[in-house]
Amino acid sequence: MIKNLKLIIVRFEMNKLLKRIINKFSNYWFILKGKQYENSIGVFNIDVVIPITIKDLDLLEYCVLGIRENVIHAVEKIIVVSPCEDAIIKKCAFLNIEWKDEKQVIPEFVFDYPFKAHSRGWIFQQLIKLSADTISNNEHILICDADTVFIRPHCFKKNNKQILYCHSGVHNSYKTLLEDALNIKLHPIISYIANFILFDRHILAELKNKIEILNDSDWITAILKLLDDSEKAKLSEFELYGNYCWSKYSAKFIRLYWFNLALSRVNLTDYSILRERYSKKYKSISFHSYLN
């Protein structure tokens, strides 16, 4: 009995060691591959869409600076979508970027929708992002959260393959909506919630069209109904798009590790200091308000 127990413990420890070794070598592979893409030359144009609310306004300048300095493709427009608030409009003018009222993006009925257990603001942000093809006419649209700052070069397409940034993690709360809305499975290991993602407008339109066909309603109504029908269901535009692309077009995509660091806003300082302090290990920093 004792001998068998010791054998089980030894096997358990060996499995843990093996996992650590695999993870370590996987990280080295990601680093080497990531550096190759950092040195790529951007050969196509993109627009950037940044949804924002007043709580993240102090970070907008950092976000825009990170995009301008580190997105290696030609950025034609940076478009901020938000409620109509003077402070946000003035900041956009100061940064020489476009501003768009969220009421021009989200249908009127959504503003009066009787949201239940889910956060109204959170859902608004997701619907804005999924409406990116109505905000920009570009073939490629980079969605970036306003609290996320690039501190190293980011490539989003090379050799006709689009890059999906991802990390290891399981978010089962997104499983229900993904399966009901698109009839596809949530990846059991990889998460596409990277705080930014590049949309192909044609794939995005196809994704929303599939939601409408499967649910016999417009895609926004379908999503809201699915959220209402299950208290456990949550919406993530990143998981919807990432899992849809990989399930249908895996040959056209590359997955790369995100190398993101989440920090409290008490660590916010000059951009040059952030880059000097963190860029050796990370490619982006997210200053989530819930970490304060």
C-alpha atoms as a printed R data frame, in Angstrom:
    type eleno elety resid chain resno       x      y       z
1   ATOM     1    CA   MET     A     1   0.000  0.000   0.000
2   ATOM     2    CA   ILE     A     2   2.736  2.438   1.025
3   ATOM     3    CA   LYS     A     3   4.809  1.387  -2.004
4   ATOM     4    CA   ASN     A     4   1.896  2.086  -4.367
5   ATOM     5    CA   LEU     A     5   1.311  5.456  -2.728
6   ATOM     6    CA   LYS     A     6   4.957  6.415  -3.178
7   ATOM     7    CA   LEU     A     7   4.760  5.364  -6.836
8   ATOM     8    CA   ILE     A     8   1.699  7.564  -7.373
9   ATOM     9    CA   ILE     A     9   3.465 10.536  -5.746
10  ATOM    10    CA   VAL     A    10   6.576 10.004  -7.891
11  ATOM    11    CA   ARG     A    11   4.482  9.863 -11.088
12  ATOM    12    CA   PHE     A    12   2.575 12.976 -10.051
13  ATOM    13    CA   GLU     A    13   5.794 14.905  -9.438
14  ATOM    14    CA   MET     A    14   7.248 13.697 -12.751
15  ATOM    15    CA   ASN     A    15   4.126 14.867 -14.583
16  ATOM    16    CA   LYS     A    16   4.418 18.291 -12.935
17  ATOM    17    CA   LEU     A    17   8.086 18.493 -13.922
18  ATOM    18    CA   LEU     A    18   7.298 17.431 -17.488
19  ATOM    19    CA   LYS     A    19   4.607 20.118 -17.754
20  ATOM    20    CA   ARG     A    20   7.037 22.771 -16.521
21  ATOM    21    CA   ILE     A    21   9.630 21.657 -19.094
22  ATOM    22    CA   ILE     A    22   7.057 21.707 -21.923
23  ATOM    23    CA   ASN     A    23   5.789 25.151 -20.900
24  ATOM    24    CA   LYS     A    24   9.331 26.494 -20.713
25  ATOM    25    CA   PHE     A    25  10.250 25.265 -24.190
26  ATOM    26    CA   SER     A    26   6.870 26.428 -25.529
27  ATOM    27    CA   ASN     A    27   7.613 29.915 -24.221
28  ATOM    28    CA   TYR     A    28  11.017 29.901 -25.918
29  ATOM    29    CA   TRP     A    29   9.326 28.893 -29.184
30  ATOM    30    CA   PHE     A    30   6.742 31.667 -28.798
31  ATOM    31    CA   ILE     A    31   9.477 34.229 -28.067
32  ATOM    32    CA   LEU     A    32  11.532 33.265 -31.116
33  ATOM    33    CA   LYS     A    33   8.484 33.136 -33.385
34  ATOM    34    CA   GLY     A    34   7.147 36.387 -31.974
35  ATOM    35    CA   LYS     A    35  10.430 38.189 -32.642
36  ATOM    36    CA   GLN     A    36  10.320 37.026 -36.264
37  ATOM    37    CA   TYR     A    37   6.937 38.693 -36.655
38  ATOM    38    CA   GLU     A    38   8.048 41.843 -34.857
39  ATOM    39    CA   ASN     A    39  10.628 42.320 -37.607
40  ATOM    40    CA   SER     A    40   8.079 41.786 -40.380
41  ATOM    41    CA   ILE     A    41   7.223 44.590 -42.762
42  ATOM    42    CA   GLY     A    42   3.596 45.677 -42.842
43  ATOM    43    CA   VAL     A    43   2.187 45.412 -46.352
44  ATOM    44    CA   PHE     A    44  -1.460 46.308 -45.873
45  ATOM    45    CA   ASN     A    45  -3.575 49.072 -44.392
46  ATOM    46    CA   ILE     A    46  -5.769 48.897 -41.318
47  ATOM    47    CA   ASP     A    47  -8.161 51.062 -39.350
48  ATOM    48    CA   VAL     A    48  -8.262 50.924 -35.574
49  ATOM    49    CA   VAL     A    49 -11.476 51.039 -33.518
50  ATOM    50    CA   ILE     A    50 -11.272 51.813 -29.791
51  ATOM    51    CA   PRO     A    51 -14.472 51.697 -27.724
52  ATOM    52    CA   ILE     A    52 -14.155 53.794 -24.576
53  ATOM    53    CA   THR     A    53 -16.047 55.150 -21.591
54  ATOM    54    CA   ILE     A    54 -15.062 58.029 -19.351
55  ATOM    55    CA   LYS     A    55 -13.379 55.748 -16.783
56  ATOM    56    CA   ASP     A    56 -10.609 54.906 -19.283
57  ATOM    57    CA   LEU     A    57 -10.096 58.380 -20.732
58  ATOM    58    CA   ASP     A    58  -6.768 58.944 -18.957
59  ATOM    59    CA   LEU     A    59  -5.392 55.883 -20.770
60  ATOM    60    CA   LEU     A    60  -6.489 56.823 -24.279
61  ATOM    61    CA   GLU     A    61  -3.344 58.815 -25.038
62  ATOM    62    CA   TYR     A    62  -1.174 55.865 -23.982
63  ATOM    63    CA   CYS     A    63  -3.257 53.469 -26.080
64  ATOM    64    CA   VAL     A    64  -3.019 55.652 -29.194
65  ATOM    65    CA   LEU     A    65   0.709 56.260 -28.748
66  ATOM    66    CA   GLY     A    66   1.316 52.521 -28.398
67  ATOM    67    CA   ILE     A    67  -0.613 51.868 -31.609
68  ATOM    68    CA   ARG     A    68   1.190 54.564 -33.569
69  ATOM    69    CA   GLU     A    69   4.624 53.398 -32.452
70  ATOM    70    CA   ASN     A    70   4.179 49.630 -32.497
71  ATOM    71    CA   VAL     A    71   1.615 48.522 -35.088
72  ATOM    72    CA   ILE     A    72   3.886 47.760 -38.034
73  ATOM    73    CA   HIS     A    73   1.143 48.058 -40.657
74  ATOM    74    CA   ALA     A    74  -0.089 51.314 -42.158
75  ATOM    75    CA   VAL     A    75  -2.756 52.725 -39.839
76  ATOM    76    CA   GLU     A    76  -5.137 54.857 -41.892
77  ATOM    77    CA   LYS     A    77  -7.642 55.853 -39.215
78  ATOM    78    CA   ILE     A    78  -8.020 55.547 -35.464
79  ATOM    79    CA   ILE     A    79 -11.691 55.776 -34.534
80  ATOM    80    CA   VAL     A    80 -12.913 56.118 -30.959
81  ATOM    81    CA   VAL     A    81 -16.506 55.086 -30.214
82  ATOM    82    CA   SER     A    82 -18.056 56.334 -26.994
83  ATOM    83    CA   PRO     A    83 -21.009 58.048 -25.350
84  ATOM    84    CA   CYS     A    84 -21.357 61.710 -26.298
85  ATOM    85    CA   GLU     A    85 -19.203 63.307 -23.598
86  ATOM    86    CA   ASP     A    86 -17.282 66.545 -24.076
87  ATOM    87    CA   ALA     A    87 -14.117 65.308 -22.377
88  ATOM    88    CA   ILE     A    88 -13.827 62.335 -24.729
89  ATOM    89    CA   ILE     A    89 -14.575 64.421 -27.836
90  ATOM    90    CA   LYS     A    90 -11.946 67.008 -26.846
91  ATOM    91    CA   LYS     A    91  -9.341 64.322 -26.152
92  ATOM    92    CA   CYS     A    92  -9.925 62.810 -29.600
93  ATOM    93    CA   ALA     A    93  -9.469 66.209 -31.223
94  ATOM    94    CA   PHE     A    94  -6.246 66.720 -29.244
95  ATOM    95    CA   LEU     A    95  -4.925 63.336 -30.391
96  ATOM    96    CA   ASN     A    96  -6.022 63.980 -33.993
97  ATOM    97    CA   ILE     A    97  -8.198 60.878 -34.159
98  ATOM    98    CA   GLU     A    98 -11.815 60.391 -35.179
99  ATOM    99    CA   TRP     A    99 -14.707 60.225 -32.731
100 ATOM   100    CA   LYS     A   100 -18.013 58.465 -33.309
101 ATOM   101    CA   ASP     A   101 -21.121 58.523 -31.112
102 ATOM   102    CA   GLU     A   102 -22.055 55.023 -29.937
103 ATOM   103    CA   LYS     A   103 -25.684 55.864 -30.761
104 ATOM   104    CA   GLN     A   104 -24.668 55.860 -34.427
105 ATOM   105    CA   VAL     A   105 -23.345 52.327 -34.024
106 ATOM   106    CA   ILE     A   106 -25.720 50.515 -31.679
107 ATOM   107    CA   PRO     A   107 -29.431 50.319 -32.651
108 ATOM   108    CA   GLU     A   108 -31.773 52.462 -30.571
109 ATOM   109    CA   PHE     A   109 -33.678 49.518 -29.101
110 ATOM   110    CA   VAL     A   110 -30.525 48.288 -27.319
111 ATOM   111    CA   PHE     A   111 -30.373 51.430 -25.175
112 ATOM   112    CA   ASP     A   112 -33.862 50.653 -23.830
113 ATOM   113    CA   TYR     A   113 -33.294 46.922 -23.523
114 ATOM   114    CA   PRO     A   114 -34.152 45.509 -20.059
115 ATOM   115    CA   PHE     A   115 -30.783 43.988 -19.254
116 ATOM   116    CA   LYS     A   116 -30.886 41.346 -16.539
117 ATOM   117    CA   ALA     A   117 -27.889 39.894 -14.742
118 ATOM   118    CA   HIS     A   118 -25.315 41.061 -17.250
119 ATOM   119    CA   SER     A   119 -23.488 44.338 -17.217
120 ATOM   120    CA   ARG     A   120 -25.054 46.886 -19.564
121 ATOM   121    CA   GLY     A   121 -21.746 48.670 -20.207
122 ATOM   122    CA   TRP     A   122 -19.885 45.416 -20.877
123 ATOM   123    CA   ILE     A   123 -22.437 44.277 -23.455
124 ATOM   124    CA   PHE     A   124 -22.409 47.706 -25.132
125 ATOM   125    CA   GLN     A   125 -18.625 47.417 -25.573
126 ATOM   126    CA   GLN     A   126 -18.940 43.949 -27.135
127 ATOM   127    CA   LEU     A   127 -21.685 45.025 -29.548
128 ATOM   128    CA   ILE     A   128 -19.661 48.067 -30.629
129 ATOM   129    CA   LYS     A   129 -16.658 45.881 -31.427
130 ATOM   130    CA   LEU     A   130 -18.756 43.365 -33.339
131 ATOM   131    CA   SER     A   131 -20.155 46.314 -35.340
132 ATOM   132    CA   ALA     A   132 -16.667 47.305 -36.504
133 ATOM   133    CA   ASP     A   133 -17.550 46.685 -40.158
134 ATOM   134    CA   THR     A   134 -20.177 49.451 -39.917
135 ATOM   135    CA   ILE     A   135 -17.690 51.854 -38.294
136 ATOM   136    CA   SER     A   136 -14.858 51.393 -40.780
137 ATOM   137    CA   ASN     A   137 -14.816 50.615 -44.496
138 ATOM   138    CA   ASN     A   138 -11.361 49.061 -44.306
139 ATOM   139    CA   GLU     A   139 -10.844 45.393 -45.135
140 ATOM   140    CA   HIS     A   140  -8.930 44.949 -41.886
141 ATOM   141    CA   ILE     A   141  -9.996 46.524 -38.592
142 ATOM   142    CA   LEU     A   142  -7.940 46.328 -35.431
143 ATOM   143    CA   ILE     A   143 -10.024 46.358 -32.262
144 ATOM   144    CA   CYS     A   144  -8.124 47.535 -29.214
145 ATOM   145    CA   ASP     A   145  -9.326 48.004 -25.649
146 ATOM   146    CA   ALA     A   146  -8.700 51.536 -24.419
147 ATOM   147    CA   ASP     A   147  -6.898 50.301 -21.300
148 ATOM   148    CA   THR     A   148  -4.283 48.352 -23.304
149 ATOM   149    CA   VAL     A   149  -0.926 49.812 -24.357
150 ATOM   150    CA   PHE     A   150   1.461 48.255 -26.897
151 ATOM   151    CA   ILE     A   151   5.103 48.536 -25.818
152 ATOM   152    CA   ARG     A   152   6.688 46.331 -28.504
153 ATOM   153    CA   PRO     A   153   6.051 45.919 -32.242
154 ATOM   154    CA   HIS     A   154   2.881 44.045 -33.203
155 ATOM   155    CA   CYS     A   155   2.322 42.320 -36.538
156 ATOM   156    CA   PHE     A   156  -1.177 41.138 -37.460
157 ATOM   157    CA   LYS     A   157  -0.672 39.560 -40.863
158 ATOM   158    CA   LYS     A   158   2.207 37.911 -42.695
159 ATOM   159    CA   ASN     A   159   2.425 35.710 -45.791
160 ATOM   160    CA   ASN     A   160  -1.340 36.101 -46.274
161 ATOM   161    CA   LYS     A   161  -2.013 34.608 -42.846
162 ATOM   162    CA   GLN     A   162  -3.757 36.631 -40.176
163 ATOM   163    CA   ILE     A   163  -2.331 36.458 -36.660
164 ATOM   164    CA   LEU     A   164  -4.558 35.641 -33.704
165 ATOM   165    CA   TYR     A   165  -2.966 36.589 -30.398
166 ATOM   166    CA   CYS     A   166  -3.941 34.229 -27.607
167 ATOM   167    CA   HIS     A   167  -2.955 32.701 -24.278
168 ATOM   168    CA   SER     A   168  -3.609 29.533 -22.339
169 ATOM   169    CA   GLY     A   169  -6.767 29.670 -20.301
170 ATOM   170    CA   VAL     A   170 -10.248 28.234 -20.070
171 ATOM   171    CA   HIS     A   171 -13.234 30.586 -19.815
172 ATOM   172    CA   ASN     A   172 -16.212 28.259 -19.566
173 ATOM   173    CA   SER     A   173 -18.560 31.195 -18.990
174 ATOM   174    CA   TYR     A   174 -18.265 31.972 -22.729
175 ATOM   175    CA   LYS     A   175 -18.984 28.377 -23.784
176 ATOM   176    CA   THR     A   176 -22.799 28.542 -23.705
177 ATOM   177    CA   LEU     A   177 -23.206 31.586 -25.920
178 ATOM   178    CA   LEU     A   178 -20.520 30.445 -28.375
179 ATOM   179    CA   GLU     A   179 -22.154 27.062 -28.856
180 ATOM   180    CA   ASP     A   180 -25.708 28.419 -29.034
181 ATOM   181    CA   ALA     A   181 -24.915 31.396 -31.266
182 ATOM   182    CA   LEU     A   182 -22.547 29.729 -33.746
183 ATOM   183    CA   ASN     A   183 -22.823 25.994 -33.081
184 ATOM   184    CA   ILE     A   184 -19.056 25.694 -32.544
185 ATOM   185    CA   LYS     A   185 -17.035 24.525 -29.562
186 ATOM   186    CA   LEU     A   186 -14.983 26.732 -27.259
187 ATOM   187    CA   HIS     A   187 -11.317 25.753 -27.470
188 ATOM   188    CA   PRO     A   188 -10.507 23.743 -24.315
189 ATOM   189    CA   ILE     A   189  -7.048 25.246 -23.757
190 ATOM   190    CA   ILE     A   190  -6.582 28.452 -25.764
191 ATOM   191    CA   SER     A   191  -8.288 31.775 -25.105
192 ATOM   192    CA   TYR     A   192  -8.437 34.589 -27.650
193 ATOM   193    CA   ILE     A   193  -9.240 37.227 -25.032
194 ATOM   194    CA   ALA     A   194  -6.096 39.249 -25.682
195 ATOM   195    CA   ASN     A   195  -7.550 42.782 -25.296
196 ATOM   196    CA   PHE     A   196  -7.045 43.377 -29.027
197 ATOM   197    CA   ILE     A   197  -7.809 41.514 -32.253
198 ATOM   198    CA   LEU     A   198  -7.692 42.115 -35.991
199 ATOM   199    CA   PHE     A   199 -11.023 41.636 -37.756
200 ATOM   200    CA   ASP     A   200 -11.343 40.688 -41.410
201 ATOM   201    CA   ARG     A   201 -14.552 42.502 -42.370
202 ATOM   202    CA   HIS     A   202 -15.756 39.654 -44.618
203 ATOM   203    CA   ILE     A   203 -15.266 36.987 -41.951
204 ATOM   204    CA   LEU     A   204 -16.910 39.237 -39.363
205 ATOM   205    CA   ALA     A   205 -19.939 39.737 -41.627
206 ATOM   206    CA   GLU     A   206 -20.076 36.000 -42.282
207 ATOM   207    CA   LEU     A   207 -19.954 35.268 -38.542
208 ATOM   208    CA   LYS     A   208 -22.865 37.617 -37.827
209 ATOM   209    CA   ASN     A   209 -24.834 36.228 -40.757
210 ATOM   210    CA   LYS     A   210 -24.420 32.714 -39.367
211 ATOM   211    CA   ILE     A   211 -25.731 33.889 -35.960
212 ATOM   212    CA   GLU     A   212 -28.794 35.317 -37.720
213 ATOM   213    CA   ILE     A   213 -29.460 32.131 -39.703
214 ATOM   214    CA   LEU     A   214 -29.062 29.810 -36.711
215 ATOM   215    CA   ASN     A   215 -31.181 31.992 -34.418
216 ATOM   216    CA   ASP     A   216 -33.761 33.330 -36.893
217 ATOM   217    CA   SER     A   217 -33.296 36.997 -35.927
218 ATOM   218    CA   ASP     A   218 -30.832 39.838 -36.372
219 ATOM   219    CA   TRP     A   219 -27.515 39.079 -34.694
220 ATOM   220    CA   ILE     A   220 -27.861 41.650 -31.892
221 ATOM   221    CA   THR     A   221 -31.312 40.437 -30.866
222 ATOM   222    CA   ALA     A   222 -30.053 36.847 -31.024
223 ATOM   223    CA   ILE     A   223 -27.134 37.590 -28.705
224 ATOM   224    CA   LEU     A   224 -29.275 39.521 -26.222
225 ATOM   225    CA   LYS     A   225 -31.820 36.699 -26.134
226 ATOM   226    CA   LEU     A   226 -29.132 34.078 -25.577
227 ATOM   227    CA   LEU     A   227 -27.724 36.143 -22.719
228 ATOM   228    CA   ASP     A   228 -31.198 36.439 -21.185
229 ATOM   229    CA   ASP     A   229 -31.921 32.730 -21.541
230 ATOM   230    CA   SER     A   230 -28.909 31.703 -19.475
231 ATOM   231    CA   GLU     A   231 -27.541 33.463 -16.405
232 ATOM   232    CA   LYS     A   232 -24.252 31.603 -16.929
233 ATOM   233    CA   ALA     A   233 -23.762 32.812 -20.518
234 ATOM   234    CA   LYS     A   234 -21.295 35.632 -21.153
235 ATOM   235    CA   LEU     A   235 -20.340 37.457 -24.331
236 ATOM   236    CA   SER     A   236 -16.788 37.868 -25.601
237 ATOM   237    CA   GLU     A   237 -16.219 39.243 -29.073
238 ATOM   238    CA   PHE     A   238 -12.648 37.913 -28.943
239 ATOM   239    CA   GLU     A   239 -13.767 34.339 -28.227
240 ATOM   240    CA   LEU     A   240 -16.547 34.525 -30.836
241 ATOM   241    CA   TYR     A   241 -14.254 35.694 -33.613
242 ATOM   242    CA   GLY     A   242 -11.140 33.716 -32.644
243 ATOM   243    CA   ASN     A   243 -12.909 30.379 -32.249
244 ATOM   244    CA   TYR     A   244 -14.969 30.942 -35.414
245 ATOM   245    CA   CYS     A   245 -11.861 31.729 -37.477
246 ATOM   246    CA   TRP     A   246  -9.907 28.756 -36.182
247 ATOM   247    CA   SER     A   247 -12.803 26.342 -36.611
248 ATOM   248    CA   LYS     A   248 -13.473 27.420 -40.218
249 ATOM   249    CA   TYR     A   249 -10.254 28.892 -41.584
250 ATOM   250    CA   SER     A   250  -7.360 27.504 -39.528
251 ATOM   251    CA   ALA     A   251  -5.158 27.300 -42.650
252 ATOM   252    CA   LYS     A   252  -5.446 31.072 -43.041
253 ATOM   253    CA   PHE     A   253  -4.423 31.943 -39.481
254 ATOM   254    CA   ILE     A   254  -1.438 31.830 -37.148
255 ATOM   255    CA   ARG     A   255  -1.721 31.779 -33.362
256 ATOM   256    CA   LEU     A   256   0.859 33.659 -31.317
257 ATOM   257    CA   TYR     A   257   1.203 34.112 -27.576
258 ATOM   258    CA   TRP     A   258   0.157 37.601 -26.449
259 ATOM   259    CA   PHE     A   259   2.856 38.431 -23.812
260 ATOM   260    CA   ASN     A   260   0.533 40.809 -21.990
261 ATOM   261    CA   LEU     A   261   1.008 42.165 -18.463
262 ATOM   262    CA   ALA     A   262  -1.954 43.281 -16.340
263 ATOM   263    CA   LEU     A   263  -1.133 46.139 -13.979
264 ATOM   264    CA   SER     A   264  -2.960 48.374 -11.542
265 ATOM   265    CA   ARG     A   265  -3.172 52.003 -12.630
266 ATOM   266    CA   VAL     A   266  -1.023 53.059  -9.696
267 ATOM   267    CA   ASN     A   267   1.852 51.813 -11.916
268 ATOM   268    CA   LEU     A   268   0.990 54.227 -14.722
269 ATOM   269    CA   THR     A   269   3.935 56.461 -15.601
270 ATOM   270    CA   ASP     A   270   5.589 57.954 -18.697
271 ATOM   271    CA   TYR     A   271   5.271 55.781 -21.784
272 ATOM   272    CA   SER     A   272   9.046 55.675 -22.287
273 ATOM   273    CA   ILE     A   273   9.503 54.400 -18.731
274 ATOM   274    CA   LEU     A   274   6.837 51.738 -19.190
275 ATOM   275    CA   ARG     A   275   8.533 50.520 -22.345
276 ATOM   276    CA   GLU     A   276  11.983 50.508 -20.765
277 ATOM   277    CA   ARG     A   277  10.755 48.768 -17.628
278 ATOM   278    CA   TYR     A   278   8.573 46.037 -19.138
279 ATOM   279    CA   SER     A   279   9.287 45.502 -22.845
280 ATOM   280    CA   LYS     A   280  11.980 42.866 -22.359
281 ATOM   281    CA   LYS     A   281   9.371 40.384 -21.127
282 ATOM   282    CA   TYR     A   282   6.056 41.776 -22.413
283 ATOM   283    CA   LYS     A   283   4.590 43.162 -25.618
284 ATOM   284    CA   SER     A   284   1.641 45.011 -24.118
285 ATOM   285    CA   ILE     A   285   0.297 46.219 -20.787
286 ATOM   286    CA   SER     A   286  -3.362 46.343 -19.744
287 ATOM   287    CA   PHE     A   287  -4.328 48.723 -16.967
288 ATOM   288    CA   HIS     A   288  -7.698 47.189 -16.066
289 ATOM   289    CA   SER     A   289  -9.811 49.353 -13.784
290 ATOM   290    CA   TYR     A   290 -10.817 46.363 -11.646
291 ATOM   291    CA   LEU     A   291  -7.171 45.942 -10.555
292 ATOM   292    CA   ASN     A   292  -7.170 49.293  -8.764
